[in-house]
Amino acid sequence: MKKLLLLTLLFTSILLAGTTLDTFIDQQMKVEKLLLEQNLTKKERQTIEKDQDREYQSFFLQYATNKKEHLLASNPYRTQISKLKLRLNRNKQRGNRTAVLRDEAILHEYLVRNMIRGVLTDVLRHTENKSKAFYEDKVDEILLKHFSEYKPLDPKIYKVLEANADKGSSLIREIQESVERNKLLASVSRTFSAKLVENRLNIYRTARLSDAKLFAFASKVNASALGQQFNRYLTPFGLDSSKLTVFIVVILFILLIQKLIYLIMNIVLKHYEVSEDDVNYIHSHITKLFNIIATLFIIQLILVVFFGVDTKSVMISKGFAILYIILFTILIYRSSNFLVHMRLEHIQSKKYLKKEVVNLAIKSFNIVMILIAFILILYILGVDLTAVLSGLGIGGFAVAFAAKDSIANIFGSISILAGDLFEQGDWIEIDNMDGTVVEIGLRATTIRTFDNALISIPNFKLVNEGIKNWSRRSIGRRIKMKIGVTYESDFNHIREAVEEIRLMLKEHPGIANERTQFQSYYRQPKIISAEDFKGVKRTTLVYMDEFADSSINILIYCFSRSVVWQEWLSVKEDVMYKIAEILKKFDLDFAYPAITVHQAREKEICKKKAEEK
């Protein structure tokens, strides 16, 4: 952005491409004469001063743009000063007092002009230094050196001369005109030194870029016969051939850059076989931002070249600077997040790189980037950042107290990631709420329940309360059931059926047992059970368990190899079918709830009656 603004400064410098130092000084003498008038209103004076400020800025930039030309040019005042000094000596020898005063006044004019030229030449020469601070110090030294040698005319001598001389004499009129010009030149020199200090950094930046071939080419076009012919038609619109040339070249260059960016992106995307949806996203959200930035720069250029926007305000334009910061922040935000999206599958394939850490890193980067943009905007608006940072230190306690829950949630997210409590996709349960982890955010963790509801749980609550993580199982999802057979069953048949079920579970390919192997990719420096750490369960239990009210119960307790719900259901179903077949094989019937009513007393009464008969 800084380079773009510097280039904009250079484009503006062509506004006074043909202005010489002598012409500029003459123009400023007229301005100073206007400012010396007593009848000016405050508003009129402010308007003149504002125009004068703009003229100085444009002239300094033009002078810096043609740095080489001005440094190599010969001194145009040297001949005139030499001639005036010779004439002054002759008049002194002749004793012609009036002529001597005239020559001294005219010589003083040329010396002032020569001093201004000398200041500009020395300032341009020191722009070659790479140290900006050194250059600024040198500007102060140059002004001090030249203006310490400056001695204004003594007005008392000329007032006495005018009072005693013939006022109709041409020599006296020459002296009066020269004295008036010297008076205006003194005002010009004071204004010049003040404006030079204000614009010294603009001069430095412009001079450093003055070797650009584009501006040299534009100057040649403007000086050519064809350029002068076009200038007749362009002048009424505030343009000339050089400005129009630069403007057209810059617009074509920007359009070319836009096309190149579009083509390069298409080639890169085609090489990496990016999907059509992603290509559309890139062009609509990223490539489009490049075009907006380029368009904004063209608008800025038009405001400078066509509408004569103040060069200094363009350099430190708060509006444009803030827009550039916002656009570049959005561009970096979208580009970084899209790159992570493109590499998401590769990231997920890395066992040592957790998705949650990547998510947290992306969010942290986005927050830092937004904070930097915010600080830059405050800086551009002129806010004292030192005072702001000091205020943050003082008010930090109050902010921390007000945002204690948010801070607790942030530390909670760090604890979750550091403790590896769960990760995205895990099935967890807390406070009678269970579901699949969607995202671990800075503030809260989002869970999708099995009835498809979305729940957001603060991170500090997850850390402080117990969590059931059903996904941290490598081998073994429990199958537990009680099989009830009737009391009329033969116990030998029950014993044989239990042995048969044990054998079936031991040989079943979907049931985990002692032969089931597992691998651990982690090496923990702790004395812990590897099976418990990895979530491996291989226990198989089949026993006649209890005499219940309506049945003899057989306990079936085992674990499937797979922990996936659908696969677990399939294994469990197959086990149940096989158990049913085994029970049928040994003539064992499933028991069901039954009630036996004993009517012993009624039977005895009936028996006695029968005996009596």
ZARONU-497870 format. One record per residue (C-alpha): residue in one letter; residue number from 1; x, y, z. Coordinates in steps of 0.2 Angstrom, whole numbers, plus 5000, padded with zeros to 4 digits. Layout:
BEGIN
REC,residuo,num,x,y,z
REC,A,NUM,X,Y,Z
...
! end
This chain:
BEGIN
REC,residuo,num,x,y,z
REC,M,1,5000,5000,5000
REC,K,2,5014,5012,5004
REC,K,3,5022,5009,4987
REC,L,4,5006,5013,4979
REC,L,5,5004,5029,4988
REC,L,6,5021,5034,4983
REC,L,7,5018,5031,4965
REC,T,8,5002,5041,4967
REC,L,9,5013,5055,4973
REC,L,10,5024,5054,4958
REC,F,11,5009,5055,4946
REC,T,12,5003,5071,4955
REC,S,13,5021,5078,4952
REC,I,14,5018,5079,4934
REC,L,15,5005,5093,4937
REC,L,16,5019,5106,4936
REC,A,17,5030,5097,4924
REC,G,18,5035,5112,4914
REC,T,19,5037,5124,4929
REC,T,20,5055,5132,4931
REC,L,21,5061,5139,4948
REC,D,22,5061,5157,4941
REC,T,23,5043,5155,4936
REC,F,24,5038,5148,4952
REC,I,25,5047,5161,4962
REC,D,26,5038,5175,4952
REC,Q,27,5021,5166,4955
REC,Q,28,5024,5166,4973
REC,M,29,5029,5184,4974
REC,K,30,5012,5188,4967
REC,V,31,5004,5177,4980
REC,E,32,5014,5186,4994
REC,K,33,5009,5203,4987
REC,L,34,4991,5197,4988
REC,L,35,4993,5192,5006
REC,L,36,5001,5208,5011
REC,E,37,4985,5218,5006
REC,Q,38,4976,5224,5022
REC,N,39,4958,5223,5014
REC,L,40,4958,5204,5013
REC,T,41,4944,5195,5023
REC,K,42,4949,5180,5034
REC,K,43,4940,5168,5022
REC,E,44,4949,5176,5007
REC,R,45,4966,5174,5016
REC,Q,46,4963,5156,5020
REC,T,47,4958,5152,5002
REC,I,48,4974,5160,4996
REC,E,49,4985,5151,5009
REC,K,50,4977,5134,5005
REC,D,51,4981,5137,4986
REC,Q,52,4998,5142,4990
REC,D,53,5001,5127,5001
REC,R,54,4995,5116,4986
REC,E,55,5007,5125,4974
REC,Y,56,5022,5122,4985
REC,Q,57,5018,5104,4987
REC,S,58,5016,5101,4968
REC,F,59,5032,5111,4964
REC,F,60,5042,5102,4977
REC,L,61,5036,5085,4970
REC,Q,62,5040,5091,4952
REC,Y,63,5057,5097,4957
REC,A,64,5060,5080,4965
REC,T,65,5054,5070,4951
REC,N,66,5066,5079,4939
REC,K,67,5080,5077,4951
REC,K,68,5094,5071,4939
REC,E,69,5089,5085,4927
REC,H,70,5090,5099,4941
REC,L,71,5107,5092,4948
REC,L,72,5115,5092,4931
REC,A,73,5109,5108,4926
REC,S,74,5120,5124,4926
REC,N,75,5117,5138,4937
REC,P,76,5106,5151,4928
REC,Y,77,5110,5165,4940
REC,R,78,5129,5164,4939
REC,T,79,5131,5175,4923
REC,Q,80,5118,5188,4929
REC,I,81,5127,5189,4946
REC,S,82,5144,5191,4938
REC,K,83,5138,5205,4927
REC,L,84,5130,5214,4941
REC,K,85,5145,5213,4952
REC,L,86,5156,5220,4938
REC,R,87,5144,5234,4935
REC,L,88,5143,5238,4953
REC,N,89,5162,5239,4954
REC,R,90,5162,5251,4940
REC,N,91,5149,5262,4947
REC,K,92,5158,5262,4964
REC,Q,93,5174,5268,4955
REC,R,94,5164,5282,4947
REC,G,95,5156,5287,4963
REC,N,96,5139,5285,4956
REC,R,97,5129,5282,4973
REC,T,98,5112,5280,4965
REC,A,99,5118,5268,4952
REC,V,100,5127,5258,4966
REC,L,101,5111,5257,4976
REC,R,102,5102,5251,4961
REC,D,103,5114,5237,4957
REC,E,104,5115,5232,4975
REC,A,105,5096,5230,4976
REC,I,106,5095,5220,4959
REC,L,107,5110,5209,4964
REC,H,108,5102,5205,4981
REC,E,109,5087,5199,4971
REC,Y,110,5098,5187,4961
REC,L,111,5107,5181,4977
REC,V,112,5090,5177,4985
REC,R,113,5085,5167,4970
REC,N,114,5102,5159,4970
REC,M,115,5100,5155,4988
REC,I,116,5083,5146,4986
REC,R,117,5091,5136,4971
REC,G,118,5106,5131,4982
REC,V,119,5094,5125,4996
REC,L,120,5084,5114,4984
REC,T,121,5100,5107,4975
REC,D,122,5108,5103,4992
REC,V,123,5092,5095,4998
REC,L,124,5090,5084,4982
REC,R,125,5108,5079,4983
REC,H,126,5105,5072,5001
REC,T,127,5090,5062,4996
REC,E,128,5103,5049,4989
REC,N,129,5106,5044,5008
REC,K,130,5097,5029,5013
REC,S,131,5094,5035,5031
REC,K,132,5078,5045,5032
REC,A,133,5083,5052,5049
REC,F,134,5100,5058,5042
REC,Y,135,5092,5066,5028
REC,E,136,5080,5076,5039
REC,D,137,5094,5082,5050
REC,K,138,5103,5088,5034
REC,V,139,5088,5098,5028
REC,D,140,5089,5107,5045
REC,E,141,5108,5110,5043
REC,I,142,5106,5116,5025
REC,L,143,5092,5129,5029
REC,L,144,5102,5135,5044
REC,K,145,5118,5137,5033
REC,H,146,5110,5146,5019
REC,F,147,5099,5158,5029
REC,S,148,5112,5162,5041
REC,E,149,5122,5170,5027
REC,Y,150,5106,5179,5021
REC,K,151,5106,5198,5024
REC,P,152,5091,5208,5020
REC,L,153,5092,5226,5012
REC,D,154,5092,5240,5023
REC,P,155,5076,5250,5020
REC,K,156,5082,5266,5029
REC,I,157,5095,5269,5015
REC,Y,158,5083,5268,5001
REC,K,159,5070,5279,5010
REC,V,160,5083,5293,5012
REC,L,161,5087,5291,4994
REC,E,162,5069,5292,4988
REC,A,163,5066,5307,4999
REC,N,164,5081,5317,4992
REC,A,165,5081,5311,4973
REC,D,166,5072,5316,4958
REC,K,167,5056,5305,4958
REC,G,168,5054,5306,4940
REC,S,169,5071,5298,4936
REC,S,170,5071,5281,4928
REC,L,171,5085,5276,4939
REC,I,172,5075,5279,4955
REC,R,173,5060,5270,4947
REC,E,174,5071,5255,4945
REC,I,175,5077,5256,4963
REC,Q,176,5059,5257,4969
REC,E,177,5054,5242,4959
REC,S,178,5069,5232,4965
REC,V,179,5066,5236,4983
REC,E,180,5048,5231,4981
REC,R,181,5053,5214,4973
REC,N,182,5066,5212,4987
REC,K,183,5052,5214,5000
REC,L,184,5042,5201,4991
REC,L,185,5057,5189,4989
REC,A,186,5060,5190,5008
REC,S,187,5042,5184,5011
REC,V,188,5044,5171,4998
REC,S,189,5061,5165,5006
REC,R,190,5052,5163,5023
REC,T,191,5037,5154,5017
REC,F,192,5049,5143,5006
REC,S,193,5059,5137,5021
REC,A,194,5043,5133,5031
REC,K,195,5035,5123,5017
REC,L,196,5051,5114,5013
REC,V,197,5052,5108,5031
REC,E,198,5034,5102,5030
REC,N,199,5037,5093,5013
REC,R,200,5054,5086,5016
REC,L,201,5048,5068,5018
REC,N,202,5038,5069,5002
REC,I,203,5053,5076,4993
REC,Y,204,5064,5062,4999
REC,R,205,5051,5048,4994
REC,T,206,5048,5056,4977
REC,A,207,5067,5059,4973
REC,R,208,5070,5040,4978
REC,L,209,5058,5035,4965
REC,S,210,5062,5048,4952
REC,D,211,5072,5036,4941
REC,A,212,5057,5027,4936
REC,K,213,5057,5026,4917
REC,L,214,5038,5029,4915
REC,F,215,5040,5047,4921
REC,A,216,5055,5050,4910
REC,F,217,5045,5044,4895
REC,A,218,5030,5054,4900
REC,S,219,5040,5070,4901
REC,K,220,5047,5066,4883
REC,V,221,5029,5064,4877
REC,N,222,5024,5080,4884
REC,A,223,5039,5089,4877
REC,S,224,5037,5082,4859
REC,A,225,5028,5091,4845
REC,L,226,5013,5079,4845
REC,G,227,5012,5081,4864
REC,Q,228,5012,5100,4863
REC,Q,229,4998,5099,4849
REC,F,230,4987,5088,4861
REC,N,231,4990,5100,4875
REC,R,232,4980,5113,4866
REC,Y,233,4965,5102,4868
REC,L,234,4969,5095,4885
REC,T,235,4974,5111,4894
REC,P,236,4955,5117,4897
REC,F,237,4952,5101,4906
REC,G,238,4967,5103,4918
REC,L,239,4977,5089,4909
REC,D,240,4992,5088,4898
REC,S,241,5000,5074,4887
REC,S,242,5012,5068,4901
REC,K,243,4997,5066,4914
REC,L,244,4987,5057,4901
REC,T,245,5001,5046,4896
REC,V,246,5004,5040,4914
REC,F,247,4986,5038,4918
REC,I,248,4983,5027,4903
REC,V,249,4999,5017,4906
REC,V,250,4994,5014,4924
REC,I,251,4976,5009,4920
REC,L,252,4982,4997,4907
REC,F,253,4995,4990,4919
REC,I,254,4982,4987,4932
REC,L,255,4970,4978,4920
REC,L,256,4985,4968,4914
REC,I,257,4989,4963,4932
REC,Q,258,4971,4958,4935
REC,K,259,4971,4947,4920
REC,L,260,4988,4939,4925
REC,I,261,4981,4935,4943
REC,Y,262,4966,4927,4935
REC,L,263,4976,4917,4923
REC,I,264,4989,4912,4936
REC,M,265,4976,4906,4948
REC,N,266,4967,4896,4935
REC,I,267,4984,4887,4931
REC,V,268,4987,4884,4949
REC,L,269,4970,4878,4953
REC,K,270,4970,4866,4937
REC,H,271,4987,4859,4942
REC,Y,272,4980,4855,4960
REC,E,273,4964,4848,4953
REC,V,274,4953,4860,4963
REC,S,275,4935,4856,4963
REC,E,276,4923,4867,4953
REC,D,277,4915,4874,4969
REC,D,278,4932,4879,4976
REC,V,279,4937,4887,4960
REC,N,280,4921,4898,4960
REC,Y,281,4924,4902,4978
REC,I,282,4941,4908,4974
REC,H,283,4936,4919,4960
REC,S,284,4921,4926,4969
REC,H,285,4929,4929,4986
REC,I,286,4948,4931,4983
REC,T,287,4951,4936,4965
REC,K,288,4937,4948,4966
REC,L,289,4945,4957,4981
REC,F,290,4961,4960,4971
REC,N,291,4950,4968,4958
REC,I,292,4942,4979,4971
REC,I,293,4959,4985,4978
REC,A,294,4965,4989,4960
REC,T,295,4949,4998,4957
REC,L,296,4951,5008,4973
REC,F,297,4968,5013,4968
REC,I,298,4962,5019,4951
REC,I,299,4949,5029,4960
REC,Q,300,4962,5037,4971
REC,L,301,4973,5041,4955
REC,I,302,4958,5049,4947
REC,L,303,4955,5060,4962
REC,V,304,4973,5065,4962
REC,V,305,4976,5068,4943
REC,F,306,4959,5075,4938
REC,F,307,4952,5084,4953
REC,G,308,4968,5090,4960
REC,V,309,4966,5082,4977
REC,D,310,4979,5089,4989
REC,T,311,4995,5078,4987
REC,K,312,4999,5079,5006
REC,S,313,4981,5073,5010
REC,V,314,4983,5059,4998
REC,M,315,4999,5053,5006
REC,I,316,4991,5052,5023
REC,S,317,4973,5049,5017
REC,K,318,4964,5042,5032
REC,G,319,4949,5036,5022
REC,F,320,4959,5027,5008
REC,A,321,4972,5020,5021
REC,I,322,4958,5012,5032
REC,L,323,4950,5005,5016
REC,Y,324,4966,4997,5011
REC,I,325,4969,4990,5028
REC,I,326,4951,4982,5029
REC,L,327,4952,4975,5011
REC,F,328,4969,4967,5014
REC,T,329,4964,4960,5031
REC,I,330,4949,4952,5023
REC,L,331,4960,4946,5009
REC,I,332,4973,4938,5021
REC,Y,333,4958,4931,5031
REC,R,334,4950,4922,5017
REC,S,335,4966,4916,5009
REC,S,336,4973,4908,5025
REC,N,337,4957,4900,5029
REC,F,338,4954,4893,5011
REC,L,339,4972,4886,5011
REC,V,340,4969,4877,5027
REC,H,341,4952,4871,5020
REC,M,342,4962,4864,5004
REC,R,343,4974,4855,5015
REC,L,344,4961,4848,5027
REC,E,345,4962,4830,5021
REC,H,346,4981,4830,5022
REC,I,347,4980,4837,5040
REC,Q,348,4967,4824,5045
REC,S,349,4978,4810,5039
REC,K,350,4992,4815,5051
REC,K,351,4991,4806,5067
REC,Y,352,5002,4818,5077
REC,L,353,4992,4834,5071
REC,K,354,4975,4836,5079
REC,K,355,4961,4845,5070
REC,E,356,4957,4854,5086
REC,V,357,4974,4862,5087
REC,V,358,4973,4867,5069
REC,N,359,4956,4875,5072
REC,L,360,4962,4884,5088
REC,A,361,4978,4890,5078
REC,I,362,4967,4897,5064
REC,K,363,4955,4906,5076
REC,S,364,4970,4913,5086
REC,F,365,4978,4919,5069
REC,N,366,4962,4927,5064
REC,I,367,4960,4936,5081
REC,V,368,4978,4942,5080
REC,M,369,4976,4948,5062
REC,I,370,4960,4958,5067
REC,L,371,4969,4966,5082
REC,I,372,4983,4971,5071
REC,A,373,4972,4979,5058
REC,F,374,4962,4988,5072
REC,I,375,4978,4995,5080
REC,L,376,4984,5001,5062
REC,I,377,4967,5010,5060
REC,L,378,4969,5018,5077
REC,Y,379,4986,5024,5072
REC,I,380,4980,5031,5056
REC,L,381,4966,5040,5065
REC,G,382,4979,5048,5076
REC,V,383,4975,5039,5092
REC,D,384,4989,5039,5105
REC,L,385,4993,5020,5106
REC,T,386,5005,5022,5121
REC,A,387,4990,5030,5131
REC,V,388,4979,5016,5124
REC,L,389,4991,5002,5130
REC,S,390,4993,5011,5147
REC,G,391,4974,5012,5149
REC,L,392,4973,4993,5145
REC,G,393,4985,4989,5158
REC,I,394,4976,5000,5171
REC,G,395,4959,4993,5166
REC,G,396,4965,4976,5163
REC,F,397,4959,4970,5180
REC,A,398,4941,4977,5177
REC,V,399,4940,4969,5160
REC,A,400,4947,4952,5167
REC,F,401,4934,4953,5181
REC,A,402,4920,4957,5169
REC,A,403,4925,4944,5156
REC,K,404,4930,4930,5169
REC,D,405,4919,4917,5161
REC,S,406,4926,4920,5144
REC,I,407,4944,4919,5151
REC,A,408,4939,4903,5160
REC,N,409,4932,4896,5144
REC,I,410,4948,4900,5134
REC,F,411,4958,4891,5147
REC,G,412,4946,4877,5147
REC,S,413,4948,4875,5128
REC,I,414,4967,4874,5131
REC,S,415,4965,4861,5145
REC,I,416,4954,4850,5134
REC,L,417,4967,4850,5120
REC,A,418,4982,4848,5132
REC,G,419,4973,4834,5142
REC,D,420,4967,4826,5126
REC,L,421,4950,4824,5134
REC,F,422,4941,4822,5117
REC,E,423,4942,4828,5099
REC,Q,424,4931,4831,5085
REC,G,425,4919,4817,5080
REC,D,426,4920,4809,5098
REC,W,427,4904,4803,5106
REC,I,428,4904,4811,5123
REC,E,429,4891,4811,5137
REC,I,430,4889,4825,5151
REC,D,431,4874,4829,5162
REC,N,432,4862,4817,5153
REC,M,433,4867,4825,5137
REC,D,434,4876,4815,5124
REC,G,435,4881,4817,5106
REC,T,436,4895,4819,5093
REC,V,437,4908,4833,5096
REC,V,438,4906,4845,5081
REC,E,439,4919,4858,5086
REC,I,440,4930,4864,5101
REC,G,441,4929,4883,5101
REC,L,442,4938,4896,5111
REC,R,443,4922,4899,5121
REC,A,444,4912,4883,5120
REC,T,445,4911,4865,5113
REC,T,446,4897,4861,5100
REC,I,447,4889,4844,5101
REC,R,448,4877,4837,5089
REC,T,449,4865,4825,5098
REC,F,450,4858,4809,5091
REC,D,451,4841,4817,5089
REC,N,452,4850,4830,5078
REC,A,453,4849,4845,5090
REC,L,454,4864,4856,5092
REC,I,455,4870,4860,5109
REC,S,456,4884,4872,5115
REC,I,457,4892,4868,5131
REC,P,458,4904,4881,5140
REC,N,459,4922,4874,5140
REC,F,460,4925,4877,5159
REC,K,461,4910,4866,5162
REC,L,462,4917,4852,5152
REC,V,463,4933,4853,5162
REC,N,464,4926,4854,5179
REC,E,465,4913,4840,5177
REC,G,466,4915,4822,5173
REC,I,467,4914,4817,5154
REC,K,468,4910,4800,5147
REC,N,469,4920,4798,5131
REC,W,470,4912,4783,5122
REC,S,471,4924,4785,5107
REC,R,472,4940,4781,5116
REC,R,473,4938,4763,5113
REC,S,474,4950,4753,5102
REC,I,475,4943,4736,5104
REC,G,476,4927,4730,5113
REC,R,477,4909,4737,5114
REC,R,478,4900,4728,5127
REC,I,479,4886,4715,5124
REC,K,480,4877,4710,5140
REC,M,481,4861,4701,5142
REC,K,482,4852,4688,5153
REC,I,483,4844,4673,5145
REC,G,484,4830,4665,5155
REC,V,485,4825,4647,5153
REC,T,486,4811,4638,5161
REC,Y,487,4812,4629,5178
REC,E,488,4806,4613,5169
REC,S,489,4823,4613,5160
REC,D,490,4835,4599,5162
REC,F,491,4850,4605,5172
REC,N,492,4862,4594,5162
REC,H,493,4855,4602,5146
REC,I,494,4858,4619,5154
REC,R,495,4876,4615,5158
REC,E,496,4879,4609,5140
REC,A,497,4871,4624,5133
REC,V,498,4882,4636,5143
REC,E,499,4897,4627,5137
REC,E,500,4891,4628,5119
REC,I,501,4888,4646,5120
REC,R,502,4906,4649,5128
REC,L,503,4913,4640,5113
REC,M,504,4903,4649,5101
REC,L,505,4908,4666,5108
REC,K,506,4926,4661,5108
REC,E,507,4926,4656,5090
REC,H,508,4915,4670,5084
REC,P,509,4924,4682,5072
REC,G,510,4915,4697,5079
REC,I,511,4918,4694,5097
REC,A,512,4934,4700,5105
REC,N,513,4944,4687,5115
REC,E,514,4962,4684,5122
REC,R,515,4969,4681,5105
REC,T,516,4963,4698,5098
REC,Q,517,4978,4709,5095
REC,F,518,4979,4728,5095
REC,Q,519,4993,4741,5091
REC,S,520,4997,4756,5101
REC,Y,521,5005,4771,5091
REC,Y,522,5009,4780,5107
REC,R,523,5022,4778,5120
REC,Q,524,5017,4785,5137
REC,P,525,5031,4788,5150
REC,K,526,5018,4782,5163
REC,I,527,5016,4766,5172
REC,I,528,4998,4762,5166
REC,S,529,4989,4748,5158
REC,A,530,4990,4749,5139
REC,E,531,4974,4740,5137
REC,D,532,4965,4752,5149
REC,F,533,4973,4767,5141
REC,K,534,4968,4762,5123
REC,G,535,4951,4756,5128
REC,V,536,4953,4737,5125
REC,K,537,4941,4725,5132
REC,R,538,4941,4706,5128
REC,T,539,4932,4698,5143
REC,T,540,4920,4684,5139
REC,L,541,4909,4677,5153
REC,V,542,4895,4664,5151
REC,Y,543,4887,4657,5167
REC,M,544,4871,4651,5175
REC,D,545,4868,4667,5185
REC,E,546,4853,4666,5196
REC,F,547,4836,4657,5200
REC,A,548,4824,4671,5196
REC,D,549,4806,4672,5200
REC,S,550,4800,4665,5183
REC,S,551,4816,4658,5175
REC,I,552,4834,4651,5177
REC,N,553,4845,4665,5170
REC,I,554,4861,4663,5160
REC,L,555,4873,4678,5160
REC,I,556,4880,4683,5143
REC,Y,557,4894,4696,5145
REC,C,558,4906,4699,5131
REC,F,559,4913,4713,5119
REC,S,560,4912,4715,5100
REC,R,561,4928,4718,5091
REC,S,562,4922,4733,5083
REC,V,563,4916,4749,5092
REC,V,564,4906,4755,5078
REC,W,565,4888,4755,5083
REC,Q,566,4881,4748,5066
REC,E,567,4894,4734,5066
REC,W,568,4891,4731,5085
REC,L,569,4872,4729,5082
REC,S,570,4876,4717,5068
REC,V,571,4887,4706,5079
REC,K,572,4875,4707,5093
REC,E,573,4861,4701,5082
REC,D,574,4871,4686,5075
REC,V,575,4875,4681,5093
REC,M,576,4857,4681,5098
REC,Y,577,4852,4670,5083
REC,K,578,4866,4658,5087
REC,I,579,4861,4657,5106
REC,A,580,4843,4654,5101
REC,E,581,4849,4639,5090
REC,I,582,4859,4632,5104
REC,L,583,4845,4633,5116
REC,K,584,4834,4624,5104
REC,K,585,4847,4611,5101
REC,F,586,4846,4606,5120
REC,D,587,4827,4607,5121
REC,L,588,4828,4623,5132
REC,D,589,4813,4635,5131
REC,F,590,4814,4653,5134
REC,A,591,4805,4658,5150
REC,Y,592,4792,4671,5151
REC,P,593,4784,4679,5167
REC,A,594,4771,4667,5174
REC,I,595,4761,4666,5190
REC,T,596,4757,4649,5198
REC,V,597,4741,4649,5210
REC,H,598,4741,4636,5223
REC,Q,599,4723,4631,5230
REC,A,600,4728,4618,5243
REC,R,601,4714,4621,5255
REC,E,602,4700,4619,5242
REC,K,603,4708,4603,5235
REC,E,604,4707,4595,5253
REC,I,605,4689,4600,5255
REC,C,606,4684,4592,5238
REC,K,607,4694,4576,5243
REC,K,608,4684,4574,5260
REC,K,609,4667,4576,5251
REC,A,610,4672,4563,5239
REC,E,611,4677,4551,5252
REC,E,612,4661,4554,5262
REC,K,613,4651,4549,5246
! end
